[in-house]
Amino acid sequence: MTDSEQTNECCEKNLPSTSNPQNEPVHADGYTKIPPNESRRSKTQRIAQKEEEDLRRWKEENRPGPIQLPPEKLGGAVSLAEVRQRQQMESRQSKMRKKQRQEEMDKKKRQAEEEQIEQMKAKQREKAKSHEYKEARREEENTDLLKKKEEQRRKADILEEKQKQQEEDRKRRTEADHRRVNLAFLDRLEASSSGRVPEPVTQTPESSSVWLDEDDDDDIDEPQDTALSNPSQIHADRSEADDGDHTWTLMKLQNRFPYYERDMLEEIVKQCDGNYQKAYELLDV
């Protein structure tokens, strides 16, 4: 009989009987105490003990024996020099591989930087083109503006020149009408003093507003009043009439030839004895 069987028998002898009233559930205050099933418990213990015994027996039967290896030289068939040479070669190759990896990483980094620089340059070129286009557009607008200003200035100069020419033409017509009106007035004055009928004067828009200067009016009005208001006095005093004729002749010559000096015209009037026609023929050369 084995030890496990003896242990089981002892346990069975020591186990209480199932008919023992102590195996009944015990009710206490608020809870119920149920004792374990002794037969099931003992059966489980026997199974566990048997499995442990079987495991121990299997380990003893399958225990490995001593290792029997023939003695041999370690390191194989390669010498120490070859091993050192191989280590050096592997070290150099490792360094070369590391250097190649570093060069590849640097190359990729440079390529990335170059691509970034190219992108930045492309953006700068686009900005420069846009700026150049704007500058060209602004320059074109400025050129058009200058052309328009020059055209306006040219038109203004032409208009000013035209107005100046018109003003000069109007001034010449006014001066001509002024002289014609003065001569007509002098003719009427001379005719009234000599008893002749004066010729009619043709009026123009320019001559309608033309008048003699104040000095000429003063010089003319006084003899006119004298001639018209008192013509008998001219016939009575012949010497005064001759002086008046000389004065009228001089005034007519001044209107006809304004570019001659007064002293020269007076000398010519004296030489012609106050005859306007003779003086006019002398000057009209």
ChimeraX attribute file (.defattr): number of C-alpha atoms within 10 A of each C-alpha:
attribute: neighborCount
match mode: 1-to-1
recipient: residues
	/A:1	5
	/A:2	6
	/A:3	8
	/A:4	13
	/A:5	13
	/A:6	11
	/A:7	13
	/A:8	16
	/A:9	12
	/A:10	11
	/A:11	14
	/A:12	15
	/A:13	10
	/A:14	9
	/A:15	12
	/A:16	13
	/A:17	13
	/A:18	12
	/A:19	8
	/A:20	8
	/A:21	8
	/A:22	12
	/A:23	16
	/A:24	13
	/A:25	12
	/A:26	11
	/A:27	10
	/A:28	8
	/A:29	5
	/A:30	5
	/A:31	8
	/A:32	10
	/A:33	11
	/A:34	12
	/A:35	11
	/A:36	11
	/A:37	10
	/A:38	15
	/A:39	13
	/A:40	9
	/A:41	10
	/A:42	14
	/A:43	12
	/A:44	11
	/A:45	12
	/A:46	15
	/A:47	10
	/A:48	10
	/A:49	14
	/A:50	12
	/A:51	11
	/A:52	10
	/A:53	11
	/A:54	10
	/A:55	10
	/A:56	10
	/A:57	11
	/A:58	10
	/A:59	10
	/A:60	9
	/A:61	8
	/A:62	8
	/A:63	8
	/A:64	8
	/A:65	6
	/A:66	6
	/A:67	6
	/A:68	6
	/A:69	6
	/A:70	5
	/A:71	6
	/A:72	7
	/A:73	6
	/A:74	6
	/A:75	9
	/A:76	7
	/A:77	7
	/A:78	8
	/A:79	9
	/A:80	10
	/A:81	9
	/A:82	10
	/A:83	12
	/A:84	11
	/A:85	11
	/A:86	12
	/A:87	12
	/A:88	12
	/A:89	12
	/A:90	12
	/A:91	12
	/A:92	12
	/A:93	12
	/A:94	12
	/A:95	12
	/A:96	12
	/A:97	12
	/A:98	12
	/A:99	12
	/A:100	12
	/A:101	12
	/A:102	12
	/A:103	12
	/A:104	12
	/A:105	12
	/A:106	12
	/A:107	12
	/A:108	12
	/A:109	12
	/A:110	12
	/A:111	12
	/A:112	12
	/A:113	12
	/A:114	12
	/A:115	12
	/A:116	12
	/A:117	12
	/A:118	12
	/A:119	12
	/A:120	12
	/A:121	12
	/A:122	12
	/A:123	12
	/A:124	12
	/A:125	12
	/A:126	12
	/A:127	12
	/A:128	12
	/A:129	12
	/A:130	12
	/A:131	12
	/A:132	12
	/A:133	12
	/A:134	12
	/A:135	12
	/A:136	12
	/A:137	12
	/A:138	12
	/A:139	12
	/A:140	12
	/A:141	12
	/A:142	12
	/A:143	12
	/A:144	12
	/A:145	12
	/A:146	12
	/A:147	12
	/A:148	12
	/A:149	12
	/A:150	12
	/A:151	12
	/A:152	12
	/A:153	12
	/A:154	12
	/A:155	12
	/A:156	12
	/A:157	12
	/A:158	12
	/A:159	12
	/A:160	12
	/A:161	12
	/A:162	12
	/A:163	12
	/A:164	12
	/A:165	12
	/A:166	12
	/A:167	12
	/A:168	12
	/A:169	12
	/A:170	13
	/A:171	14
	/A:172	12
	/A:173	15
	/A:174	19
	/A:175	16
	/A:176	16
	/A:177	22
	/A:178	22
	/A:179	22
	/A:180	19
	/A:181	21
	/A:182	22
	/A:183	19
	/A:184	18
	/A:185	18
	/A:186	19
	/A:187	19
	/A:188	20
	/A:189	21
	/A:190	20
	/A:191	14
	/A:192	16
	/A:193	21
	/A:194	13
	/A:195	11
	/A:196	12
	/A:197	11
	/A:198	15
	/A:199	10
	/A:200	8
	/A:201	12
	/A:202	11
	/A:203	12
	/A:204	12
	/A:205	9
	/A:206	15
	/A:207	18
	/A:208	13
	/A:209	11
	/A:210	16
	/A:211	14
	/A:212	14
	/A:213	10
	/A:214	9
	/A:215	9
	/A:216	12
	/A:217	13
	/A:218	12
	/A:219	14
	/A:220	20
	/A:221	13
	/A:222	10
	/A:223	19
	/A:224	21
	/A:225	11
	/A:226	15
	/A:227	20
	/A:228	12
	/A:229	10
	/A:230	12
	/A:231	16
	/A:232	12
	/A:233	13
	/A:234	18
	/A:235	14
	/A:236	10
	/A:237	10
	/A:238	11
	/A:239	11
	/A:240	13
	/A:241	17
	/A:242	14
	/A:243	12
	/A:244	17
	/A:245	19
	/A:246	20
	/A:247	18
	/A:248	22
	/A:249	25
	/A:250	24
	/A:251	22
	/A:252	22
	/A:253	23
	/A:254	17
	/A:255	19
	/A:256	18
	/A:257	15
	/A:258	12
	/A:259	8
	/A:260	13
	/A:261	10
	/A:262	14
	/A:263	10
	/A:264	10
	/A:265	19
	/A:266	19
	/A:267	13
	/A:268	21
	/A:269	22
	/A:270	14
	/A:271	12
	/A:272	16
	/A:273	15
	/A:274	21
	/A:275	16
	/A:276	19
	/A:277	11
	/A:278	15
	/A:279	21
	/A:280	18
	/A:281	9
	/A:282	11
	/A:283	13
	/A:284	9
	/A:285	5
